[in-house]
Amino acid sequence: MRSRPWYHWLAFGGGSGLSPVLPGTMGTIAVIPLYLLLVLVVRSNVVYTLVLLAMIAVGPWLCGRTAREMRNGGGGRRALDPPAIVWDEWVGLLFTLWLLPFNWWTLLVGFLLFRFFDMLKPWPISWLDRRVHGGTGIMLDDMAAAIPALVILRLMPWTGWW
């Protein structure tokens, strides 16, 4: 059995995307320790933003190269956006929770909202998913799914939901 390159480990979210059940959800769960480290230990919006920007910047290359190598290894059409690649879910959840004050309800509702929009892919997320390919496409639909989740989270306190 041949070993995978180091960047596959990152694209697979430390292996969480290799879950046989709901790899996207498992990948999203796997980024929660990083989120908690950033908001509870580091406690700097600047550092959080820099980490998020770095993850966004490297994402198209990381996801695109890993998907290409999986396709070349026999992954076929499904390897255009392989379920095992969850770096985009990591970025999506971190973007959903970006600059929001930490509490457990925000984390839970942010997680659920992001997964809802990522799985359902309403327009224009579905349009992006179908039309933008490669590493950029892999990243873009999850970042687009994070936007309505983030907006709803920001509006919830004003609606009296908490």
Salt bridges, closest charged atoms under 4 A:
GLU69 OE1 - HIS8 NE2 2.71
GLU69 OE2 - ARG65 NE 2.81
GLU89 OE2 - ARG115 NH1 3.89
ASP118 OD2 - ARG115 NH1 2.61
ASP118 OD1 - LYS121 NZ 3.09
ASP141 OD2 - LYS121 NZ 2.70
